[in-house]
Amino acid sequence: MTEELDEDVSDSLAEIDKLYTVFDGASQEDVAYAKVFWNSLSLQPPIESRLVSADIRQRLKVAKTPKTTNAAAKQESLSKRDEEIQKDAYLKQKQEERQKYIEMAKKRDQIIDLLKKQRDERIKKEMISCQNKPRKDSQVQKRLALKILSSLDEDQEEVQKLQ
């Protein structure tokens, strides 16, 4: 069985030698030197593939021992102070937003009141003009009065819903 393996190995080596004849036409001495040279030569991997690089410090610096506990106390007081400042700023911002919304609500109420006042004045003027117009049909006037009253009631309901 070992003879068969040896024969297989020698056959595969012969096939490799046939495929890769590098020193064709060179003397046996040159071929021997070349083989020794290539077997002894080991190529270095590229810098990118190295795990350790000569120009990069691989170790981290050792942490320094804390000198005093006052530094920690100062740090804590500063962080508490920062938290208080942030909290105050947040509360101030919320208050400004609340004030802004209150002003917007007041402005909206003023606009609604103004529109209601203008509508009432317009209705009064229509009632006055209806009295002075020649009467063509009493039914038309009744319908107009009913429409005005119903629209007035609807508008009042809408205003109450908004409030």
N, CA, C and O of each residue as an XYZ file, in Angstrom:
652
protein
N       0.825     -1.186      0.000
C       0.000      0.000      0.000
C       0.871      1.251      0.000
O       0.539      2.237     -0.659
N       1.951      1.219      0.714
C       2.855      2.371      0.719
C       3.506      2.561     -0.636
O       3.821      3.680     -1.039
N       3.702      1.456     -1.329
C       4.286      1.561     -2.669
C       3.330      2.280     -3.612
O       3.749      3.070     -4.458
N       2.038      1.997     -3.455
C       1.045      2.657     -4.306
C       1.018      4.157     -4.017
O       0.918      4.965     -4.941
N       1.107      4.531     -2.745
C       1.121      5.949     -2.380
C       2.364      6.622     -2.925
O       2.299      7.734     -3.449
N       3.498      5.945     -2.802
C       4.738      6.521     -3.329
C       4.644      6.720     -4.835
O       5.101      7.731     -5.368
N       4.048      5.749     -5.514
C       3.897      5.870     -6.966
C       2.958      7.023     -7.314
O       3.215      7.774     -8.255
N       1.848      7.165     -6.540
C       0.902      8.265     -6.785
C       1.572      9.611     -6.562
O       1.382     10.546     -7.339
N       2.351      9.701     -5.503
C       3.043     10.953     -5.193
C       4.051     11.273     -6.280
O       4.144     12.412     -6.738
N       4.799     10.271     -6.690
C       5.806     10.523     -7.731
C       5.144     10.883     -9.058
O       5.658     11.720     -9.800
N       4.009     10.256     -9.361
C       3.284     10.603    -10.591
C       2.787     12.044    -10.539
O       2.890     12.779    -11.520
N       2.241     12.445     -9.377
C       1.738     13.818     -9.261
C       2.879     14.824     -9.333
O       2.715     15.906     -9.898
N       4.042     14.477     -8.761
C       5.195     15.376     -8.856
C       5.687     15.482    -10.288
O       6.098     16.553    -10.734
N       5.643     14.369    -11.004
C       6.065     14.390    -12.407
C       5.134     15.276    -13.231
O       5.582     16.010    -14.112
N       3.845     15.203    -12.940
C       2.885     16.045    -13.661
C       3.125     17.519    -13.341
O       3.048     18.370    -14.227
N       3.411     17.816    -12.091
C       3.679     19.202    -11.698
C       4.936     19.702    -12.377
O       4.975     20.834    -12.858
N       5.980     18.858    -12.423
C       7.220     19.260    -13.094
C       6.985     19.526    -14.573
O       7.595     20.426    -15.151
N       6.095     18.739    -15.190
C       5.795     18.958    -16.609
C       5.114     20.312    -16.808
O       5.409     21.038    -17.757
N       4.197     20.636    -15.894
C       3.449     21.888    -16.038
C       4.301     23.111    -15.721
O       4.172     24.143    -16.380
N       5.171     23.006    -14.719
C       5.931     24.159    -14.266
C       7.426     23.919    -14.470
O       8.129     23.568    -13.523
N       7.894     24.096    -15.643
C       9.334     24.009    -15.919
C       9.845     25.424    -16.023
O       9.675     26.089    -17.045
N      10.471     25.877    -14.959
C      10.904     27.260    -14.872
C      12.285     27.438    -15.481
O      12.550     28.428    -16.164
N      13.136     26.502    -15.237
C      14.539     26.659    -15.643
C      14.850     25.807    -16.879
O      15.832     25.064    -16.880
N      14.067     25.902    -17.877
C      14.271     25.113    -19.092
C      15.508     25.620    -19.834
O      15.593     26.800    -20.174
N      16.445     24.744    -20.077
C      17.653     25.101    -20.798
C      18.770     25.598    -19.910
O      19.820     25.974    -20.430
N      18.600     25.621    -18.571
C      19.653     26.067    -17.658
C      20.454     24.853    -17.194
O      19.996     23.715    -17.289
N      21.656     25.120    -16.692
C      22.497     24.013    -16.213
C      21.943     23.475    -14.905
O      21.191     24.158    -14.211
N      22.321     22.241    -14.572
C      21.836     21.607    -13.352
C      22.292     22.366    -12.113
O      21.572     22.422    -11.116
N      23.443     22.928    -12.172
C      23.973     23.685    -11.032
C      23.136     24.944    -10.790
O      22.808     25.265     -9.648
N      22.791     25.656    -11.870
C      21.951     26.860    -11.754
C      20.560     26.502    -11.240
O      19.982     27.230    -10.432
N      20.031     25.384    -11.709
C      18.712     24.940    -11.256
C      18.752     24.634     -9.766
O      17.826     24.997     -9.041
N      19.797     23.979     -9.298
C      19.926     23.641     -7.878
C      20.020     24.902     -7.034
O      19.365     25.004     -5.997
N      20.839     25.875     -7.473
C      20.952     27.137     -6.730
C      19.610     27.876     -6.687
O      19.227     28.423     -5.653
N      18.923     27.885     -7.790
C      17.632     28.580     -7.852
C      16.618     27.931     -6.922
O      15.862     28.620     -6.238
N      16.605     26.581     -6.901
C      15.660     25.889     -6.020
C      15.970     26.175     -4.561
O      15.055     26.404     -3.770
N      17.247     26.164     -4.191
C      17.638     26.469     -2.812
C      17.235     27.903     -2.468
O      16.733     28.173     -1.377
N      17.462     28.812     -3.407
C      17.108     30.221     -3.172
C      15.606     30.386     -2.945
O      15.198     31.018     -1.971
N      14.786     29.831     -3.823
C      13.342     30.006     -3.715
C      12.779     29.279     -2.505
O      11.797     29.737     -1.920
N      13.372     28.164     -2.118
C      12.895     27.464     -0.923
C      13.263     28.220      0.347
O      12.529     28.159      1.333
N      14.383     28.928      0.341
C      14.801     29.652      1.543
C      14.118     31.009      1.666
O      14.017     31.570      2.757
N      13.664     31.514      0.566
C      13.061     32.851      0.574
C      11.629     32.775      1.102
O      10.829     31.960      0.641
N      11.322     33.621      2.059
C       9.936     33.704      2.535
C       9.494     35.148      2.385
O      10.124     36.064      2.915
N       8.432     35.334      1.675
C       7.933     36.688      1.431
C       7.167     37.188      2.648
O       6.431     36.436      3.286
N       7.349     38.451      2.957
C       6.628     39.070      4.057
C       5.221     39.439      3.573
O       5.048     39.867      2.432
N       4.229     39.274      4.434
C       2.875     39.671      4.020
C       2.797     41.193      3.910
O       3.603     41.901      4.514
N       1.839     41.693      3.150
C       1.719     43.151      3.034
C       1.379     43.782      4.381
O       0.856     43.119      5.276
N       1.680     45.053      4.509
C       1.496     45.760      5.780
C       0.036     45.727      6.221
O      -0.253     45.644      7.415
N      -0.874     45.792      5.267
C      -2.297     45.828      5.613
C      -2.757     44.554      6.304
O      -3.692     44.577      7.105
N      -2.087     43.424      5.987
C      -2.545     42.166      6.555
C      -1.844     41.806      7.854
O      -2.177     40.786      8.457
N      -0.914     42.583      8.292
C      -0.209     42.286      9.540
C      -1.085     42.620     10.738
O      -1.847     43.586     10.722
N      -0.963     41.810     11.764
C      -1.730     42.068     12.976
C      -1.094     43.152     13.823
O      -1.793     43.897     14.509
N       0.206     43.245     13.781
C       0.928     44.232     14.568
C       1.700     45.102     13.600
O       2.425     44.602     12.740
N       1.542     46.387     13.743
C       2.256     47.309     12.875
C       3.311     48.031     13.695
O       3.083     48.360     14.859
N       4.463     48.275     13.088
C       5.568     48.893     13.818
C       5.292     50.355     14.131
O       5.780     50.868     15.138
N       4.530     51.029     13.301
C       4.319     52.455     13.507
C       3.106     52.771     14.381
O       2.852     53.938     14.681
N       2.369     51.769     14.785
C       1.193     52.001     15.625
C       1.469     51.426     17.007
O       1.910     50.285     17.147
N       1.203     52.239     18.023
C       1.396     51.744     19.389
C       0.237     50.817     19.725
O      -0.931     51.190     19.616
N       0.580     49.619     20.131
C      -0.428     48.589     20.350
C      -0.998     48.613     21.761
O      -2.125     48.171     21.986
N      -0.250     49.112     22.682
C      -0.710     49.096     24.065
C      -1.334     50.432     24.430
O      -0.913     51.493     23.969
N      -2.336     50.342     25.262
C      -2.961     51.550     25.770
C      -2.130     52.096     26.915
O      -1.417     51.359     27.594
N      -2.234     53.383     27.113
C      -1.513     53.984     28.230
C      -2.144     53.540     29.537
O      -3.348     53.293     29.611
N      -1.329     53.443     30.549
C      -1.795     53.023     31.859
C      -2.552     54.187     32.486
O      -2.109     55.334     32.432
N      -3.691     53.877     33.078
C      -4.495     54.910     33.707
C      -3.779     55.449     34.929
O      -3.166     54.705     35.694
N      -3.871     56.761     35.097
C      -3.238     57.394     36.254
C      -4.114     57.200     37.481
O      -5.336     57.098     37.378
N      -3.485     57.150     38.621
C      -4.229     57.011     39.864
C      -4.845     58.364     40.206
O      -4.226     59.403     39.980
N      -6.055     58.355     40.746
C      -6.678     59.625     41.103
C      -5.876     60.320     42.197
O      -5.501     59.706     43.196
N      -5.619     61.609     41.995
C      -4.783     62.354     42.944
C      -5.544     62.686     44.217
O      -5.082     62.401     45.322
N      -6.716     63.291     44.051
C      -7.471     63.671     45.240
C      -8.933     63.342     45.030
O      -9.390     63.149     43.903
N      -9.655     63.282     46.131
C     -11.090     63.041     46.043
C     -11.836     64.342     45.796
O     -13.027     64.317     45.485
N     -11.164     65.472     45.928
C     -11.806     66.760     45.676
C     -12.211     66.883     44.213
O     -13.227     67.503     43.897
N     -11.431     66.302     43.333
C     -11.760     66.364     41.907
C     -13.083     65.662     41.643
O     -13.902     66.146     40.862
N     -13.292     64.519     42.293
C     -14.545     63.798     42.116
C     -15.705     64.606     42.686
O     -16.786     64.643     42.098
N     -15.487     65.251     43.824
C     -16.536     66.070     44.428
C     -16.863     67.259     43.531
O     -18.029     67.613     43.358
N     -15.819     67.877     42.957
C     -16.049     69.000     42.044
C     -16.812     68.537     40.817
O     -17.725     69.217     40.349
N     -16.435     67.380     40.300
C     -17.107     66.832     39.117
C     -18.583     66.604     39.420
O     -19.449     66.925     38.606
N     -18.865     66.045     40.602
C     -20.241     65.766     40.980
C     -21.036     67.056     41.138
O     -22.182     67.141     40.695
N     -20.427     68.064     41.771
C     -21.135     69.329     41.957
C     -21.372     70.011     40.613
O     -22.414     70.632     40.403
N     -20.398     69.894     39.696
C     -20.581     70.477     38.363
C     -21.688     69.763     37.603
O     -22.482     70.404     36.915
N     -21.748     68.443     37.721
C     -22.788     67.711     37.006
C     -24.165     68.051     37.579
O     -25.131     68.179     36.827
N     -24.265     68.199     38.913
C     -25.539     68.601     39.509
C     -25.924     70.000     39.055
O     -27.089     70.277     38.769
N     -24.938     70.867     38.994
C     -25.190     72.246     38.561
C     -25.654     72.256     37.105
O     -26.583     72.982     36.749
N     -25.002     71.448     36.267
C     -25.402     71.355     34.866
C     -26.828     70.834     34.734
O     -27.603     71.326     33.914
N     -27.169     69.838     35.544
C     -28.528     69.295     35.510
C     -29.546     70.358     35.906
O     -30.610     70.458     35.295
N     -29.223     71.153     36.928
C     -30.131     72.214     37.358
C     -30.307     73.255     36.258
O     -31.419     73.718     36.006
N     -29.214     73.617     35.610
C     -29.287     74.600     34.523
C     -30.149     74.066     33.389
O     -30.980     74.788     32.840
N     -29.949     72.800     33.038
C     -30.745     72.204     31.967
C     -32.219     72.127     32.358
O     -33.100     72.360     31.531
N     -32.478     71.801     33.609
C     -33.858     71.718     34.082
C     -34.517     73.094     34.034
O     -35.663     73.223     33.603
N     -33.793     74.120     34.476
C     -34.333     75.480     34.435
C     -34.611     75.917     32.999
O     -35.644     76.524     32.718
N     -33.695     75.610     32.102
C     -33.885     75.976     30.696
C     -35.097     75.256     30.109
O     -35.863     75.842     29.344
N     -35.267     73.991     30.468
C     -36.403     73.220     29.973
C     -37.715     73.801     30.497
O     -38.675     73.952     29.741
N     -37.757     74.128     31.791
C     -38.972     74.704     32.373
C     -39.285     76.063     31.755
O     -40.445     76.381     31.496
N     -38.249     76.857     31.520
C     -38.450     78.165     30.903
C     -39.005     78.009     29.491
O     -39.899     78.752     29.084
N     -38.481     77.052     28.756
C     -38.958     76.814     27.392
C     -40.422     76.373     27.415
O     -41.219     76.842     26.602
N     -40.778     75.485     28.329
C     -42.164     75.032     28.446
C     -43.095     76.198     28.788
O     -44.197     76.303     28.249
N     -42.640     77.069     29.688
C     -43.458     78.208     30.083
C     -43.658     79.154     28.896
O     -44.755     79.674     28.693
N     -42.602     79.376     28.116
C     -42.721     80.238     26.939
C     -43.698     79.643     25.924
O     -44.497     80.366     25.329
N     -43.631     78.337     25.733
C     -44.561     77.686     24.809
C     -45.994     77.817     25.307
O     -46.905     78.086     24.525
N     -46.193     77.625     26.611
C     -47.531     77.743     27.192
C     -48.069     79.167     27.008
O     -49.234     79.360     26.660
N     -47.198     80.164     27.249
C     -47.602     81.558     27.080
C     -47.966     81.834     25.620
O     -48.930     82.543     25.333
N     -47.196     81.273     24.720
C     -47.455     81.456     23.289
C     -48.827     80.891     22.918
O     -49.582     81.523     22.179
N     -49.147     79.702     23.430
C     -50.443     79.100     23.129
C     -51.591     79.895     23.753
O     -52.665     80.004     23.160
N     -51.372     80.441     24.929
C     -52.408     81.264     25.563
C     -52.672     82.511     24.728
O     -53.824     82.897     24.527
N     -51.604     83.139     24.244
C     -51.769     84.323     23.396
C     -52.493     83.975     22.100
O     -53.334     84.740     21.628
N     -52.168     82.834     21.534
C     -52.849     82.412     20.309
C     -54.340     82.181     20.571
O     -55.173     82.521     19.730
N     -54.681     81.608     21.726
C     -56.083     81.371     22.067
C     -56.821     82.695     22.249
O     -57.965     82.839     21.818
N     -56.156     83.668     22.893
C     -56.776     84.985     23.072
C     -57.028     85.651     21.722
O     -58.091     86.227     21.489
N     -56.044     85.564     20.844
C     -56.184     86.163     19.518
C     -57.325     85.502     18.749
O     -58.091     86.176     18.061
N     -57.431     84.183     18.870
C     -58.513     83.451     18.208
C     -59.872     83.896     18.740
O     -60.808     84.102     17.967
N     -59.980     84.044     20.059
C     -61.241     84.509     20.654
C     -61.594     85.910     20.167
O     -62.757     86.198     19.884
N     -60.588     86.780     20.069
C     -60.838     88.135     19.571
C     -61.340     88.104     18.131
O     -62.255     88.845     17.772
N     -60.750     87.262     17.322
C     -61.176     87.161     15.922
C     -62.607     86.643     15.835
O     -63.406     87.147     15.046
N     -62.928     85.644     16.641
C     -64.293     85.104     16.643
C     -65.286     86.168     17.088
O     -66.357     86.301     16.497
N     -64.941     86.929     18.127
C     -65.822     88.005     18.596
C     -66.014     89.063     17.513
O     -67.128     89.545     17.304
N     -64.932     89.423     16.826
C     -65.026     90.415     15.759
C     -65.916     89.914     14.623
O     -66.747     90.664     14.111
N     -65.749     88.669     14.231
C     -66.589     88.109     13.166
C     -68.059     88.067     13.589
O     -68.953     88.339     12.787
N     -68.294     87.728     14.838
C     -69.670     87.687     15.340
C     -70.286     89.092     15.324
O     -71.445     89.269     14.949
N     -69.497     90.074     15.733
C     -69.977     91.459     15.751
C     -70.291     91.931     14.332
O     -71.326     92.555     14.096
N     -69.395     91.631     13.389
C     -69.624     92.036     11.997
C     -70.866     91.354     11.427
O     -71.629     91.969     10.683
N     -71.063     90.102     11.772
C     -72.237     89.376     11.280
C     -73.523     89.981     11.847
O     -74.499     90.173     11.122
N     -73.515     90.279     13.145
C     -74.698     90.893     13.762
C     -75.030     92.231     13.105
O     -76.195     92.535     12.851
N     -73.995     93.027     12.832
C     -74.228     94.315     12.171
C     -74.797     94.120     10.767
O     -75.693     94.853     10.348
N     -74.281     93.144     10.054
C     -74.769     92.872      8.706
C     -76.231     92.422      8.746
O     -77.026     92.821      7.895
N     -76.585     91.599      9.723
C     -77.972     91.132      9.854
C     -78.896     92.301     10.183
O     -80.001     92.391      9.650
N     -78.443     93.197     11.063
C     -79.257     94.372     11.401
C     -79.501     95.233     10.166
O     -80.611     95.715      9.938
N     -78.457     95.417      9.383
C     -78.602     96.220      8.165
C     -79.558     95.557      7.182
O     -80.335     96.243      6.518
N     -79.509     94.225      7.083
C     -80.430     93.521      6.190
C     -81.866     93.661      6.682
O     -82.780     93.824      5.874
N     -82.072     93.600      7.970
C     -83.426     93.751      8.531
C     -83.969     95.154      8.255
O     -85.140     95.335      7.923
N     -83.081     96.140      8.402
C     -83.514     97.519      8.132
C     -83.841     97.685      6.654
O     -84.839     98.308      6.294
N     -82.992     97.122      5.805
C     -83.230     97.263      4.367
C     -84.454     96.470      3.937
O     -85.127     96.866      2.985
N     -84.766     95.363      4.605
C     -85.965     94.589      4.269
C     -87.234     95.386      4.593
O     -88.242     95.265      3.897
N     -87.179     96.183      5.632
C     -88.344     96.968      6.012
C     -88.605     98.081      4.999
O     -89.759     98.431      4.751
N     -87.568     98.628      4.425
C     -87.719     99.738      3.490
C     -87.910     99.293      2.040
O     -88.267    100.115      1.197
N     -87.687     98.049      1.736
C     -87.875     97.550      0.376
C     -89.362     97.379      0.102
O     -90.149     97.073      0.998
N     -89.723     97.584     -1.155
C     -91.133     97.326     -1.495
C     -91.414     95.824     -1.375
O     -90.591     94.980     -1.729
N     -92.581     95.538     -0.874
C     -92.931     94.139     -0.623
C     -93.494     93.517     -1.892
O     -94.536     93.921     -2.408
N     -92.768     92.529     -2.369
C     -93.243     91.815     -3.546
C     -94.058     90.610     -3.112
O     -95.152     90.344     -3.611
N     -93.482     89.903     -2.169
C     -94.152     88.688     -1.738
C     -93.877     88.501     -0.255
O     -92.721     88.503      0.168
N     -94.890     88.346      0.506
C     -94.708     88.190      1.946
C     -94.069     86.845      2.283
O     -93.400     86.716      3.308
N     -94.271     85.851      1.432
C     -93.667     84.542      1.675
C     -92.144     84.606      1.533
O     -91.417     83.940      2.269
N     -91.678     85.403      0.595
C     -90.238     85.538      0.389
C     -89.607     86.160      1.629
O     -88.526     85.755      2.055
N     -90.294     87.152      2.205
C     -89.775     87.800      3.405
C     -89.759     86.827      4.584
O     -88.821     86.823      5.382
N     -90.780     86.025      4.686
C     -90.831     85.056      5.778
C     -89.685     84.047      5.645
O     -89.024     83.700      6.624
N     -89.471     83.590      4.415
C     -88.387     82.633      4.181
C     -87.030     83.260      4.521
O     -86.169     82.629      5.135
N     -86.867     84.523      4.101
C     -85.617     85.222      4.379
C     -85.417     85.380      5.882
O     -84.317     85.163      6.391
N     -86.468     85.752      6.584
C     -86.367     85.920      8.032
C     -86.057     84.577      8.703
O     -85.251     84.523      9.633
N     -86.689     83.497      8.240
C     -86.422     82.176      8.811
C     -84.976     81.744      8.538
O     -84.312     81.188      9.413
N     -84.498     82.004      7.319
C     -83.116     81.651      6.985
C     -82.135     82.412      7.861
O     -81.155     81.851      8.350
N     -82.409     83.691      8.054
C     -81.521     84.521      8.866
C     -81.515     84.031     10.307
O     -80.458     83.909     10.926
N     -82.700     83.753     10.836
C     -82.786     83.289     12.218
C     -82.132     81.910     12.384
O     -81.423     81.665     13.360
N     -82.376     81.026     11.431
C     -81.785     79.683     11.548
C     -80.258     79.742     11.406
O     -79.536     79.044     12.118
N     -79.776     80.577     10.485
C     -78.319     80.690     10.335
C     -77.707     81.346     11.571
O     -76.591     81.014     11.971
N     -78.450     82.285     12.175
C     -77.965     82.920     13.398
C     -77.859     81.884     14.517
O     -76.870     81.858     15.249
N     -78.868     81.039     14.649
C     -78.840     79.987     15.669
C     -77.687     79.007     15.417
O     -76.984     78.602     16.343
N     -77.509     78.640     14.154
C     -76.419     77.707     13.819
C     -75.057     78.314     14.149
O     -74.180     77.642     14.692
N     -74.894     79.585     13.815
C     -73.615     80.243     14.086
C     -73.352     80.338     15.586
O     -72.224     80.157     16.044
N     -74.408     80.623     16.341
C     -74.238     80.696     17.790
C     -73.842     79.325     18.360
O     -73.007     79.238     19.260
N     -74.442     78.274     17.835
C     -74.091     76.926     18.289
C     -72.637     76.596     17.946
O     -71.926     76.001     18.756
N     -72.197     76.982     16.749
C     -70.816     76.720     16.343
C     -69.825     77.477     17.223
O     -68.779     76.944     17.593
N     -70.160     78.726     17.556
C     -69.285     79.515     18.422
C     -69.209     78.876     19.803
O     -68.136     78.824     20.404
N     -70.331     78.395     20.305
C     -70.330     77.744     21.614
C     -69.513     76.448     21.588
O     -68.838     76.116     22.563
N     -69.576     75.728     20.479
C     -68.770     74.507     20.358
C     -67.285     74.834     20.369
O     -66.489     74.099     20.954
N     -66.914     75.918     19.735
C     -65.512     76.315     19.692
C     -65.007     76.711     21.072
O     -63.842     76.487     21.401
N     -65.871     77.290     21.862
C     -65.443     77.733     23.188
C     -65.464     76.549     24.108
O     -65.140     76.678     25.289
